Amino acid sequence: MPALAQTPTVSDIRQAIVRYLIDNVGTPTISISEVNRAVRSTFSLCQLTDWELGDLIARSAIDAGFAIEFDIADL
């Protein structure tokens, strides 16, 4: 019997964002839309809006010292 998919917590999503940032540490800027797509492909049941997820991505990236491309409208 297949396991039931669970809705990710904000902590799960934040960890995925941090993993993405760590994997791209050599890149001085990050694209909010690229990270958004990566998170949504990992967590298809993510219930955050694009705006909420973009805000979480931006806050995490700024805390980690990344420059940000605010391209959220491209989603």
N, CA, C and O of each residue as an XYZ file, in Angstrom:
300
protein
N       0.839     -1.172      0.000
C       0.000      0.000      0.000
C       0.892      1.246      0.000
O       1.784      1.350      0.842
N       0.676      2.194     -0.920
C       1.516      3.386     -0.982
C       1.277      4.291      0.230
O       0.177      4.360      0.778
N       2.338      4.973      0.618
C       2.242      5.911      1.746
C       1.449      7.136      1.316
O       1.517      7.561      0.163
N       0.704      7.690      2.246
C      -0.040      8.911      1.963
C       0.907     10.102      1.957
O       1.785     10.217      2.812
N       0.721     10.981      0.989
C       1.543     12.186      0.920
C       1.101     13.150      2.006
O      -0.093     13.319      2.251
N       2.067     13.777      2.652
C       1.758     14.723      3.711
C       2.090     16.139      3.261
O       3.018     16.367      2.484
N       1.315     17.068      3.766
C       1.582     18.469      3.489
C       2.840     18.872      4.258
O       2.931     18.622      5.460
N       3.809     19.489      3.585
C       5.045     19.865      4.267
C       4.817     21.013      5.255
O       3.934     21.848      5.062
N       5.608     21.037      6.290
C       5.560     22.145      7.239
C       6.439     23.283      6.716
O       7.231     23.092      5.794
N       6.294     24.451      7.307
C       7.136     25.586      6.924
C       8.606     25.253      7.187
O       9.487     25.684      6.443
N       8.860     24.497      8.231
C      10.228     24.079      8.540
C      10.795     23.191      7.426
O      11.959     23.340      7.054
N       9.991     22.279      6.896
C      10.421     21.432      5.781
C      10.770     22.295      4.565
O      11.782     22.077      3.899
N       9.925     23.261      4.297
C      10.126     24.132      3.136
C      11.375     24.980      3.324
O      12.166     25.146      2.396
N      11.549     25.515      4.524
C      12.742     26.330      4.812
C      14.001     25.490      4.636
O      14.995     25.983      4.101
N      13.983     24.230      5.075
C      15.145     23.346      4.898
C      15.435     23.115      3.419
O      16.598     23.079      3.016
N      14.400     22.958      2.614
C      14.593     22.770      1.171
C      15.218     24.018      0.548
O      16.084     23.916     -0.321
N      14.778     25.187      0.991
C      15.346     26.441      0.488
C      16.818     26.531      0.864
O      17.654     26.864      0.024
N      17.138     26.240      2.109
C      18.531     26.300      2.568
C      19.389     25.302      1.801
O      20.522     25.615      1.435
N      18.862     24.097      1.552
C      19.604     23.112      0.750
C      19.887     23.655     -0.644
O      20.992     23.500     -1.164
N      18.884     24.294     -1.249
C      19.068     24.883     -2.577
C      20.166     25.952     -2.527
O      21.029     25.998     -3.403
N      20.130     26.796     -1.517
C      21.136     27.848     -1.388
C      22.530     27.252     -1.204
O      23.493     27.726     -1.809
N      22.642     26.225     -0.382
C      23.934     25.573     -0.163
C      24.446     24.965     -1.469
O      25.631     25.071     -1.783
N      23.558     24.332     -2.223
C      23.947     23.717     -3.495
C      24.384     24.760     -4.524
O      25.104     24.435     -5.468
N      23.954     26.007     -4.345
C      24.272     27.073     -5.301
C      25.112     28.174     -4.667
O      25.025     29.336     -5.064
N      25.922     27.807     -3.684
C      26.702     28.795     -2.945
C      27.698     29.541     -3.846
O      28.087     30.664     -3.527
N      28.104     28.949     -4.938
C      29.035     29.604     -5.862
C      28.386     30.665     -6.728
O      29.080     31.416     -7.415
N      27.074     30.735     -6.705
C      26.341     31.715     -7.497
C      26.034     32.920     -6.619
O      25.410     32.767     -5.568
N      26.458     34.121     -7.026
C      26.262     35.283     -6.156
C      24.808     35.758     -6.037
O      24.442     36.416     -5.063
N      23.985     35.421     -7.034
C      22.573     35.817     -6.975
C      21.701     34.589     -7.156
O      22.102     33.608     -7.783
N      20.511     34.658     -6.599
C      19.554     33.583     -6.804
C      18.271     34.170     -7.367
O      17.932     35.327     -7.119
N      17.586     33.367     -8.111
C      16.316     33.745     -8.720
C      15.187     33.186     -7.862
O      15.122     31.982     -7.617
N      14.311     34.054     -7.415
C      13.189     33.596     -6.595
C      12.352     32.586     -7.368
O      11.918     31.583     -6.801
N      12.120     32.835     -8.651
C      11.279     31.906     -9.418
C      11.940     30.540     -9.574
O      11.247     29.523     -9.562
N      13.270     30.493     -9.720
C      13.961     29.203     -9.833
C      13.859     28.415     -8.535
O      13.593     27.213     -8.549
N      14.072     29.097     -7.410
C      13.974     28.417     -6.119
C      12.532     27.981     -5.878
O      12.281     26.895     -5.355
N      11.589     28.836     -6.262
C      10.169     28.515     -6.117
C       9.842     27.226     -6.879
O       9.181     26.338     -6.341
N      10.302     27.125     -8.121
C      10.050     25.916     -8.918
C      10.695     24.691     -8.287
O      10.100     23.614     -8.266
N      11.916     24.853     -7.770
C      12.613     23.727     -7.138
C      11.869     23.248     -5.895
O      11.726     22.046     -5.674
N      11.399     24.191     -5.088
C      10.677     23.821     -3.866
C       9.356     23.151     -4.222
O       8.995     22.137     -3.625
N       8.639     23.702     -5.181
C       7.341     23.132     -5.562
C       7.497     21.768     -6.234
O       6.590     20.939     -6.154
N       8.625     21.524     -6.892
C       8.827     20.187     -7.473
C       9.126     19.168     -6.379
O       8.788     17.991     -6.511
N       9.758     19.621     -5.300
C      10.029     18.739     -4.167
C       8.782     18.528     -3.328
O       8.497     17.413     -2.891
N       8.042     19.601     -3.105
C       6.848     19.567     -2.252
C       5.628     19.981     -3.073
O       5.196     21.133     -3.027
N       5.093     19.048     -3.804
C       3.940     19.370     -4.662
C       2.702     19.758     -3.848
O       1.791     20.396     -4.376
N       2.665     19.379     -2.573
C       1.518     19.724     -1.731
C       1.753     20.982     -0.893
O       1.031     21.230      0.073
N       2.756     21.770     -1.259
C       3.041     23.015     -0.545
C       1.825     23.934     -0.655
O       1.351     24.229     -1.752
N       1.332     24.379      0.491
C       0.123     25.199      0.504
C       0.408     26.693      0.594
O      -0.525     27.493      0.667
N       1.682     27.083      0.589
C       2.011     28.501      0.598
C       1.703     29.098     -0.773
O       1.880     28.442     -1.800
N       1.246     30.334     -0.778
C       1.046     31.023     -2.047
C       2.418     31.353     -2.638
O       3.431     31.279     -1.941
N       2.449     31.713     -3.909
C       3.719     32.119     -4.524
C       4.304     33.311     -3.776
O       5.517     33.392     -3.587
N       3.458     34.225     -3.355
C       3.912     35.408     -2.623
C       4.543     34.996     -1.288
O       5.624     35.476     -0.944
N       3.889     34.124     -0.542
C       4.413     33.671      0.754
C       5.719     32.897      0.583
O       6.669     33.088      1.343
N       5.755     32.031     -0.414
C       6.968     31.252     -0.663
C       8.099     32.173     -1.114
O       9.239     32.013     -0.677
N       7.798     33.122     -1.972
C       8.810     34.080     -2.418
C       9.381     34.877     -1.257
O      10.584     35.132     -1.204
N       8.519     35.269     -0.327
C       8.969     36.003      0.853
C       9.902     35.139      1.695
O      10.937     35.614      2.161
N       9.542     33.884      1.888
C      10.375     32.960      2.662
C      11.722     32.733      1.971
O      12.761     32.677      2.628
N      11.695     32.603      0.660
C      12.926     32.433     -0.116
C      13.807     33.672      0.023
O      15.007     33.558      0.276
N      13.214     34.854     -0.143
C      13.984     36.100     -0.059
C      14.607     36.265      1.320
O      15.784     36.607      1.433
N      13.828     36.027      2.363
C      14.363     36.168      3.725
C      15.522     35.198      3.971
O      16.542     35.568      4.553
N      15.352     33.965      3.523
C      16.406     32.966      3.720
C      17.662     33.333      2.937
O      18.774     33.198      3.445
N      17.487     33.795      1.710
C      18.630     34.157      0.862
C      19.368     35.373      1.419
O      20.598     35.403      1.433
N      18.628     36.359      1.870
C      19.261     37.549      2.448
C      20.039     37.166      3.697
O      21.168     37.616      3.893
N      19.434     36.331      4.546
C      20.124     35.874      5.764
C      21.420     35.144      5.434
O      22.379     35.197      6.203
N      21.447     34.460      4.286
C      22.629     33.697      3.878
C      23.611     34.536      3.063
O      24.662     34.036      2.663
N      23.281     35.810      2.810
C      24.198     36.697      2.103
C      24.097     36.677      0.593
O      25.010     37.147     -0.086
N      23.019     36.151      0.051
C      22.830     36.126     -1.400
C      22.180     37.416     -1.882
O      21.406     38.041     -1.156
N      22.495     37.804     -3.099
C      21.742     38.844     -3.786
C      20.544     38.146     -4.427
O      20.600     36.952     -4.723
N      19.475     38.884     -4.637
C      18.230     38.264     -5.093
C      17.745     38.891     -6.382
O      17.780     40.111     -6.543
N      17.294     38.054     -7.299
C      16.574     38.503     -8.496
C      15.099     38.404     -8.170
O      14.564     37.305     -8.029
N      14.438     39.544     -8.048
C      13.014     39.558     -7.718
C      12.208     39.364     -8.998
O      11.648     40.314     -9.545
N      12.158     38.144     -9.456
C      11.486     37.800    -10.701
C      10.235     36.985    -10.461
O       9.869     36.155    -11.294
N       9.581     37.202     -9.355
C       8.419     36.423     -8.956
C       7.300     36.507     -9.993
O       6.510     35.571    -10.106
N       7.212     37.585    -10.742
C       6.149     37.739    -11.721
C       6.277     36.728    -12.872
O       5.320     36.493    -13.610
N       7.465     36.139    -13.015
C       7.697     35.173    -14.101
C       7.094     33.810    -13.822
O       7.145     32.930    -14.681
N       6.528     33.615    -12.648
C       5.969     32.307    -12.292
C       4.771     32.101    -13.108
O       4.116     31.065    -12.992
